[in-house]
Amino acid sequence: MAFSPEQLERYSRHILLREVGGKGQQKLLQSRVLVVGAGGLGSPVSYYLAAAGVGTIGIVDNDRVDLSNLQRQILHSTPEVGQPKVESAARTLTALNPDVKINTYATRLSPDNVQEIIAGYDLVVDGVDNFPTRFLLNDACVMAKKPLVEAGILRWDGMVMTIQPGVGPCYRCVFPAPPPAGAIPSCQEAGVIGAIAGVIGVLQATEAIKLLLGVGQTLTGRILTFDALATRFREVAVKPNPNCPVCGENPLITELQEYELACDIRGNLRKD
Amino acid sequence: MTGTSKEETVVPDVVLDITHEVCPMTFVHTKLKLEEMRAGQVLEVLLSGGEPLQNVPRSVKYEGHKVLKLEPVGDNKYKLLIERGSD
């Protein structure tokens, strides 16, 4: 075992677990996870993955820190307003755990770059704030057979599902196409309780760690929803859809396409 | 074979001194040593009385290993013989 005395102490609570041990911790240290979005979900996800000693964490985000982010995006702090989120994220995560290598991608995912970016990682965690990127990421992960921990939050509600291509359903098995532009309001428009980003993001981090360790039962084929107002979790079983446009028997989508980033979702500039 | 009848003659394959460690690092070191060993091999652990004496044998059993022997060796120190279980 190649643990330094500092690592032994830092990861002692993991090593003590029967399902982790020294071997599991080594596995985490050698793992590579891509977190797409350094926002409400991406913050707790990458924070806990870094704390856990996931050896390489990639962070994709093209935004800069805004004061209105700080109600829920715990990677960033007040003095960092105006700075690129990936830089702020890298500083916070490196300060928490210098063992972890942070790769930053200050870019928006597109059909041109998504495959290349996800290729170097064992699994992907979705923390994006819009449907076009969510569907693009699902399609790219299905095509690359890359596990994807999917989640979304809005107002007081959240959902999580784990996608293991070839094993269980993908996002499109359940939601075949993006909703019409403007049909679903954004957090910017509808609001979101900050703490729910933590609840759902930490569930995603837990799923990611279980996938990396190969332990337990993940949310593969199960959608977990959380109603924070009622404090109620619900679980919905979902099956692979043979007619799924991307992972079904006769997929219609065989190459990546980009959906229009409707302004209704990002801002409110478009009027139809 | 390291059955109970042969306890007195067991020769450990590996020896570990954790008397200078505090909990939970006592068991962290014990566990990492056991992970490196093969099922059926015997680990001798030298540990202190008090918390380590209470915790380490219990955790060893919880992880599926067998405590062959636990005896005081003086100076508030104890010798614990563990047979490594299978994974």
Interface residues (C-beta under 8 A of the other chain):
Chain A: M1 F3 L8 E9 S12 R13 I15 L16 R18 G21 G22 K23
Chain B: P24 M25 F27 V28 H29 K31 L32 E35 E36 S59 Y62 E63
